[in-house]
Amino acid sequence: MEVLAISREMLLNGEIRDREVRVIDANGEQLGILSSREALRLAEEKNLDLVKIAPQAKPPVCRIMDYGKYRFEQAKKDKEAKKNQRVVEIKEIRMSLNIDQHDLETKAGHALQFLKAGNRVKVTVRFRGREMAHTSLGRTLLARFAELCAELASVEKQPKLEGRSMSLFLVAKPAKEANGKGGKKHAETENTQRRV
């Protein structure tokens, strides 16, 4: 059955009050313009429903179909589409300007876990008091953080100062780019594969 763009508020069978309607049968063939009564009689003979699918057309277009089966299939498709839909969350990692190297590595590890789960990561450095005079140190710290995550992540948005904090966004690299790191060994294996 072909997919129709039918609104949720459709008129069925006796609810259709138009004198004449253009009728399409269950196989998708046009039967032409018929009176509503004649179209309803044809639908009842086949134990199907007469459904108004294009009320704005002149004359309105109706289709003979099993409406219950159609609704079931639509609900099934909607459920499947919803199941396949992935909501990407933004996880935030905050740190101060005077973070220790080990703590920075730990936070980078957390960022990598978030990226592996398919989330975006916002890395924020907060400036307190006189630290606002040293925003270049914050930019350097964010660059170091991005380097620690470079094998799985790429920078989506460069560091940006917003109020008393500076942020950058990281996203996971595509699978091919993350696995194939490039370099000499990678190039040699590609060359040998082409020769064979």
N, C-alpha and C positions, 0 to 999 in steps of 0.2 A: 504494500500500500504506500503510495507517495505521501510525503510529508506536506501537510497543509498549514498555512499560517492562519489558524482559526483562533478567534478570541475566545475567552472563557465564557462569555455571555452569548451563547449561540441559541438560535431558535430552532426547535425541533417540531416535527410532525404538525400537530394541530395549532401550535403557537404561530405558525407562519400565516399571516393575514393578507399577503399580496394576492392580487387576482392572477397574475401570470408570473412565472419564474422560468429561468433558463435551467435545465436539468442536466446533470452529469450522472451517469450510472456508476455502479460499484467498480466497474472495470476502467473507468476514466473516459468513457466515450460520451460525446455530447448527444443528448436525445432531442435537443432543440428547445423551443419555448412552448411550455405547456401551462395549463391552468393549475393552480395549487391543488385542487381536488384530484385532478388526473395524476399529478406527480405523487401525491400522497397515496393514491390507490396503487400505483406501480411499486412504491416502496413497501406497502403492506403485503402485496402479492409475493414479494421476495423475502418477507419477514425481516426487513431492514428499516432503518430510520431515514426520514427526509430531513436533512440538516442545511440550514441557510449559512453558506460559507462566505458570501460576498454581498452583504445587505446594501452597500452603497452603489452597486452596479445597477444599470437600467436595462432590462428588468433584473431583479436580484438573482444571484446564482445559488442554486441548491444542489446538494449532492446526496445520492442514495448510498448509505453506508451503515455499517454496524457501529453505532455511536458508542456503545459500551466498550467494545473492543478497541475502538480508537482512543477513548479516554484512558483505558488501561495501558496501551502502548505508549501514549504520551507521558503518563505518570512514570512508567518504567524508564523512558529516555531521560526525563528530567532528573530522576534519581541517579541514573548512571552518570549524567553530566555533572551533577553535584558531587558525586563520589570522586570523579576524576579531577575536580577542581582543587587546586592547591593554593592555600592562602599563605603568602610569604610574609613572615613577621620580621619586624626590625628589632634586633636585640641591641642593647646599648651597653658599652663597656666604658666606665668612667675611671679616670685616674688623675692624680695631681702631677704637677710639674716636677716634683722631687721624688719620683717613684724609683725604687731600686731595680737593678737589672733583673734579678730573679723574679720579682713581682711582675715586671713587664713581660717576661717570658711566660709566666703562669697565665696572665691575662690574655696573651697571644694564643696560648693553648685553648683557653675557653672560646676565643673567637673562632679558632679553627673548628672546634666542635659545632658551634652554631652554623658555620658555613657548610660543613658536611651534612647538617640536617636540612640544608636548603634555605636558610634564613639570611637576610642581609644584616650586616653589623655596622652600627654607628659607634665610632670610637671618639670619646670626648675627653679633652684635657681641660680641667677647671683651673682658672687663675684666681688666686686669693691675694688681696691687698696689693702690695707693690709688684707682684708677679706680672701684673698687666703691662709693665714696662718691658717685659722680656717675652713678648709673643713669639719671637723667632725661635726661642728655646722650645716652645710648645710645638711649633711647626716641625722642628728637628725630631722631637720625641715621636710625633705622629708618623714621620717618615721612617724612623727605626721600627715602629710597630708594624707598619706596612711591609717592611723588608722581612720581618719575622714571619709574616703570614703569606709571603709572596708565592710559595709553592702551590697554594690552593686558592688564593684570593687575588683579585685585581681591584685597584682603587676606582670606585665609581664616581665619587665626587672628591675633588681636592680639598685640603684643609681650608676651612672657612671660619672666620672669627664671628661669633654671634654673642654679643653681650660680654659676659665674663668667661666664656668658654669657646674652645676651638674644636671643631668636629670634622671628621672625614668618614666617608661611607665605603665599606668593602663589600664586594659581591663575590660569590664563588665563580671560579673560572669554569668554562665548559669542560666536560670530561676529557676530551681529546687534548686540550691545551694543558690541563692539570697533570695528565699522565705522561704525555710526551714533553719532557722539559727542554727538548732541543739539545744543542751542544754537539760536540764532535762524535760521540758514540752513537747518538740518535741518527745523525747524518750518515754514518757508516752503515748502520743496519738498513737504512732506506736504500742506499746504493747497492748493497749486496742483494737485497730482495728484488731490485729491478733487473739485475744481471741474470738471475736464475731463470 
